[in-house]
């Protein structure tokens, strides 16, 4: 059984010889759930906004982030004829 001051969300002592208290429970949980839902909606809206902006997601190909050495590394040990053909194709781009 839960006891002590933490059991109550509100304690009111304004009346003579009477203590009015509200037991912590469903109302407090529903307020927390509403706030959580609002926060999740904000997060979802921001995620959708950023997902639409493809410039934030993809860096344009250039010599700094895309070169043939990446592909050469992948083809180590392959047939040299295939690798040469692939390199010729890439260098034409």
TORKOL-631111 format. One record per residue: x, y, z of N, C-alpha, C in turn; chain; residue number from 1; residue in one letter. Coordinates in Angstrom, 1 decimal, always signed. Example, Ala and Ser with C-alpha at 12.3 -4.5 7.8 and 13.67 -1.06 7.14 Angstrom:
TORKOL-631111
{rec {+13.2 -5.7 +7.8} {+12.3 -4.5 +7.8} {+13.2 -3.3 +7.8} 'A' 1 'a'}
{rec {+12.8 -2.2 +7.1} {+13.7 -1.1 +7.1} {+12.9 +0.0 +7.9} 'A' 2 's'}
end
This chain:
TORKOL-631111
{rec {+0.8 -1.2 +0.0} {+0.0 +0.0 +0.0} {+0.9 +1.2 +0.0} 'A' 1 'x'}
{rec {+0.6 +2.2 -0.8} {+1.3 +3.4 -1.0} {+0.9 +4.4 +0.1} 'A' 2 'x'}
{rec {+1.9 +4.9 +0.9} {+1.6 +5.8 +1.9} {+2.6 +7.0 +1.9} 'A' 3 'x'}
{rec {+2.3 +8.1 +2.6} {+3.1 +9.2 +2.7} {+2.7 +10.4 +1.8} 'A' 4 'x'}
{rec {+3.4 +11.5 +1.8} {+3.1 +12.7 +1.1} {+3.1 +12.5 -0.4} 'A' 5 'x'}
{rec {+3.9 +11.6 -0.9} {+4.0 +11.3 -2.3} {+2.8 +10.7 -2.9} 'A' 6 'x'}
{rec {+1.9 +10.2 -2.1} {+0.7 +9.5 -2.5} {-0.3 +10.6 -3.1} 'A' 7 'x'}
{rec {-0.1 +11.8 -2.7} {-1.1 +12.9 -3.1} {-0.5 +13.9 -4.1} 'A' 8 'x'}
{rec {-1.3 +14.3 -5.0} {-0.8 +15.3 -6.0} {-1.1 +16.7 -5.4} 'A' 9 'x'}
{rec {-2.2 +16.9 -4.7} {-2.6 +18.1 -4.1} {-3.0 +17.9 -2.7} 'A' 10 'x'}
{rec {-2.6 +18.8 -1.8} {-3.0 +18.7 -0.4} {-3.5 +20.2 +0.0} 'A' 11 'x'}
{rec {-4.7 +20.3 +0.4} {-5.3 +21.6 +0.7} {-5.6 +21.7 +2.2} 'A' 12 'x'}
{rec {-5.1 +22.7 +2.9} {-5.4 +22.8 +4.3} {-6.2 +24.0 +4.6} 'A' 13 'x'}
{rec {-6.9 +24.6 +3.7} {-7.6 +25.9 +3.9} {-8.8 +25.8 +4.8} 'A' 14 'x'}
{rec {-9.4 +24.6 +5.0} {-10.6 +24.5 +5.8} {-10.2 +24.1 +7.2} 'A' 15 'x'}
{rec {-11.0 +24.6 +8.2} {-10.8 +24.4 +9.6} {-11.1 +22.9 +9.9} 'A' 16 'x'}
{rec {-10.1 +22.3 +10.6} {-10.2 +20.9 +11.0} {-10.5 +19.9 +9.8} 'A' 17 'x'}
{rec {-10.0 +20.3 +8.7} {-10.2 +19.4 +7.5} {-9.0 +19.5 +6.6} 'A' 18 'x'}
{rec {-8.7 +18.3 +6.1} {-7.6 +18.2 +5.1} {-8.2 +17.7 +3.8} 'A' 19 'x'}
{rec {-8.1 +18.4 +2.7} {-8.6 +18.0 +1.4} {-7.4 +17.6 +0.6} 'A' 20 'x'}
{rec {-7.4 +16.4 +0.1} {-6.2 +15.9 -0.7} {-6.7 +15.2 -2.0} 'A' 21 'x'}
{rec {-5.9 +15.3 -3.0} {-6.2 +14.6 -4.3} {-5.2 +13.5 -4.4} 'A' 22 'x'}
{rec {-5.6 +12.3 -4.5} {-4.7 +11.1 -4.7} {-4.1 +11.2 -6.1} 'A' 23 'x'}
{rec {-2.8 +11.0 -6.1} {-2.1 +11.0 -7.4} {-2.6 +9.8 -8.2} 'A' 24 'x'}
{rec {-2.9 +10.1 -9.5} {-3.5 +9.0 -10.2} {-3.7 +9.3 -11.7} 'A' 25 'x'}
{rec {-5.0 +8.9 -12.1} {-5.3 +9.0 -13.5} {-5.3 +10.4 -14.1} 'A' 26 'x'}
{rec {-5.7 +11.4 -13.4} {-5.7 +12.7 -13.9} {-4.2 +13.2 -14.2} 'A' 27 'x'}
{rec {-3.3 +12.9 -13.3} {-1.9 +13.2 -13.5} {-1.3 +12.5 -14.7} 'A' 28 'x'}
{rec {-1.7 +11.2 -14.9} {-1.2 +10.4 -16.0} {-1.7 +10.9 -17.3} 'A' 29 'x'}
{rec {-3.0 +11.3 -17.3} {-3.6 +11.8 -18.6} {-2.9 +13.1 -19.0} 'A' 30 'x'}
{rec {-2.6 +14.0 -18.1} {-1.9 +15.2 -18.4} {-0.5 +14.9 -19.0} 'A' 31 'x'}
{rec {+0.2 +14.0 -18.4} {+1.5 +13.6 -18.9} {+1.4 +13.0 -20.3} 'A' 32 'x'}
{rec {+0.3 +12.1 -20.5} {+0.2 +11.5 -21.8} {-0.1 +12.5 -22.9} 'A' 33 'x'}
{rec {-0.9 +13.5 -22.5} {-1.3 +14.6 -23.5} {+0.0 +15.3 -23.9} 'A' 34 'x'}
{rec {+0.8 +15.7 -22.9} {+2.1 +16.4 -23.2} {+3.0 +15.6 -24.1} 'A' 35 'x'}
{rec {+3.1 +14.3 -23.7} {+3.9 +13.4 -24.5} {+3.4 +13.3 -26.0} 'A' 36 'x'}
{rec {+2.1 +13.2 -26.1} {+1.6 +13.2 -27.5} {+1.9 +14.4 -28.3} 'A' 37 'x'}
{rec {+1.8 +15.6 -27.6} {+2.1 +16.9 -28.3} {+3.5 +16.9 -28.7} 'A' 38 'x'}
{rec {+4.4 +16.4 -27.8} {+5.8 +16.4 -28.2} {+6.1 +15.5 -29.3} 'A' 39 'x'}
{rec {+5.5 +14.3 -29.4} {+5.7 +13.4 -30.5} {+5.2 +14.0 -31.8} 'A' 40 'x'}
{rec {+4.1 +14.7 -31.8} {+3.6 +15.3 -33.0} {+4.5 +16.4 -33.5} 'A' 41 'x'}
{rec {+5.2 +17.1 -32.6} {+6.2 +18.1 -33.0} {+7.4 +17.4 -33.6} 'A' 42 'x'}
{rec {+7.8 +16.4 -33.0} {+9.0 +15.6 -33.6} {+8.6 +15.0 -34.9} 'A' 43 'x'}
{rec {+7.4 +14.5 -35.1} {+7.0 +13.9 -36.4} {+7.0 +15.0 -37.5} 'A' 44 'x'}
{rec {+6.4 +16.2 -37.1} {+6.3 +17.3 -38.1} {+7.7 +17.7 -38.5} 'A' 45 'x'}
{rec {+8.6 +17.8 -37.6} {+10.0 +18.2 -37.9} {+10.7 +17.2 -38.8} 'A' 46 'x'}
{rec {+10.5 +15.9 -38.5} {+11.1 +14.9 -39.2} {+10.6 +14.9 -40.7} 'A' 47 'x'}
{rec {+9.3 +15.1 -40.9} {+8.7 +15.2 -42.2} {+9.3 +16.4 -43.0} 'A' 48 'x'}
{rec {+9.4 +17.5 -42.3} {+9.9 +18.7 -42.9} {+11.4 +18.5 -43.4} 'A' 49 'x'}
{rec {+12.2 +17.9 -42.6} {+13.6 +17.6 -43.0} {+13.7 +16.5 -44.0} 'A' 50 'x'}
{rec {+12.8 +15.6 -44.0} {+12.9 +14.5 -45.0} {+12.6 +15.0 -46.4} 'A' 51 'x'}
{rec {+11.7 +16.0 -46.5} {+11.4 +16.6 -47.8} {+12.6 +17.4 -48.4} 'A' 52 'x'}
{rec {+13.5 +17.9 -47.6} {+14.6 +18.7 -48.1} {+15.8 +17.7 -48.4} 'A' 53 'x'}
{rec {+15.8 +17.3 -49.6} {+16.9 +16.3 -50.0} {+18.3 +16.9 -50.0} 'A' 54 'x'}
{rec {+18.4 +18.2 -50.0} {+19.8 +18.8 -49.9} {+20.4 +18.5 -48.6} 'A' 55 'x'}
{rec {+19.6 +18.3 -47.6} {+20.1 +18.0 -46.2} {+20.6 +16.5 -46.2} 'A' 56 'x'}
{rec {+20.0 +15.7 -47.0} {+20.2 +14.2 -46.9} {+21.4 +13.7 -47.8} 'A' 57 'x'}
{rec {+21.6 +14.4 -48.9} {+22.6 +13.9 -49.9} {+23.6 +15.0 -50.2} 'A' 58 'x'}
{rec {+24.8 +14.6 -50.2} {+25.9 +15.5 -50.6} {+26.1 +15.2 -52.1} 'A' 59 'x'}
{rec {+26.3 +16.3 -52.8} {+26.5 +16.1 -54.3} {+27.8 +15.5 -54.5} 'A' 60 'x'}
{rec {+27.9 +14.6 -55.5} {+29.1 +13.9 -55.9} {+30.1 +14.9 -56.4} 'A' 61 'x'}
{rec {+31.3 +14.8 -55.9} {+32.4 +15.5 -56.5} {+33.7 +14.8 -56.2} 'A' 62 'x'}
{rec {+34.8 +15.3 -56.6} {+36.1 +14.6 -56.4} {+36.5 +14.4 -55.0} 'A' 63 'x'}
{rec {+35.9 +15.2 -54.1} {+36.3 +15.0 -52.7} {+35.6 +13.9 -52.0} 'A' 64 'x'}
{rec {+34.4 +13.5 -52.4} {+33.7 +12.5 -51.8} {+33.4 +11.3 -52.7} 'A' 65 'x'}
{rec {+33.9 +11.3 -53.9} {+33.6 +10.2 -54.8} {+34.7 +10.0 -55.8} 'A' 66 'x'}
{rec {+35.5 +9.0 -55.6} {+36.6 +8.8 -56.5} {+36.8 +7.3 -56.8} 'A' 67 'x'}
{rec {+37.6 +6.9 -57.8} {+37.7 +5.5 -58.2} {+38.4 +4.7 -57.2} 'A' 68 'x'}
{rec {+39.2 +5.3 -56.2} {+39.9 +4.5 -55.3} {+38.9 +3.7 -54.4} 'A' 69 'x'}
{rec {+37.8 +4.2 -54.1} {+36.8 +3.5 -53.3} {+36.4 +2.2 -54.0} 'A' 70 'x'}
{rec {+36.2 +2.3 -55.3} {+35.7 +1.1 -56.1} {+36.9 +0.2 -56.3} 'A' 71 'x'}
{rec {+38.1 +0.7 -56.5} {+39.3 -0.2 -56.6} {+39.5 -1.0 -55.4} 'A' 72 'x'}
{rec {+39.2 -0.4 -54.2} {+39.3 -1.1 -53.0} {+38.3 -2.3 -52.9} 'A' 73 'x'}
{rec {+37.2 -2.1 -53.4} {+36.1 -3.2 -53.4} {+36.5 -4.3 -54.4} 'A' 74 'x'}
{rec {+37.1 -4.0 -55.5} {+37.4 -5.0 -56.5} {+38.8 -5.7 -56.3} 'A' 75 'x'}
{rec {+39.4 -5.5 -55.2} {+40.7 -6.2 -55.0} {+40.5 -7.7 -55.1} 'A' 76 'x'}
{rec {+41.4 -8.3 -55.9} {+41.3 -9.8 -56.1} {+40.4 -10.2 -57.2} 'A' 77 'x'}
{rec {+39.7 -9.3 -57.9} {+38.8 -9.6 -59.0} {+39.7 -9.8 -60.3} 'A' 78 'x'}
{rec {+39.0 -10.3 -61.3} {+39.7 -10.5 -62.6} {+40.1 -9.1 -63.1} 'A' 79 'x'}
{rec {+41.4 -8.9 -63.4} {+41.9 -7.6 -63.9} {+41.2 -7.0 -65.1} 'A' 80 'x'}
{rec {+40.7 -7.9 -66.0} {+40.0 -7.4 -67.2} {+38.7 -6.7 -66.8} 'A' 81 'x'}
{rec {+38.0 -7.3 -65.8} {+36.7 -6.7 -65.4} {+37.0 -5.4 -64.7} 'A' 82 'x'}
{rec {+38.0 -5.4 -63.8} {+38.4 -4.2 -63.1} {+38.8 -3.1 -64.1} 'A' 83 'x'}
{rec {+39.6 -3.4 -65.1} {+40.0 -2.4 -66.1} {+38.8 -1.8 -66.8} 'A' 84 'x'}
{rec {+37.8 -2.7 -67.2} {+36.6 -2.2 -67.9} {+35.8 -1.3 -67.0} 'A' 85 'x'}
{rec {+35.7 -1.7 -65.7} {+34.9 -0.8 -64.8} {+35.6 +0.5 -64.6} 'A' 86 'x'}
{rec {+36.9 +0.5 -64.5} {+37.6 +1.8 -64.3} {+37.5 +2.7 -65.6} 'A' 87 'x'}
{rec {+37.5 +2.1 -66.7} {+37.3 +2.9 -68.0} {+36.0 +3.5 -68.0} 'A' 88 'x'}
{rec {+35.0 +2.8 -67.5} {+33.6 +3.3 -67.5} {+33.5 +4.5 -66.5} 'A' 89 'x'}
{rec {+34.1 +4.3 -65.3} {+34.1 +5.3 -64.3} {+34.8 +6.6 -64.7} 'A' 90 'x'}
{rec {+35.9 +6.4 -65.4} {+36.7 +7.6 -65.8} {+36.0 +8.4 -66.9} 'A' 91 'x'}
{rec {+35.0 +7.8 -67.6} {+34.3 +8.5 -68.7} {+33.3 +9.5 -68.1} 'A' 92 'x'}
{rec {+32.8 +9.2 -66.9} {+31.8 +10.0 -66.2} {+32.3 +11.4 -66.0} 'A' 93 'x'}
end
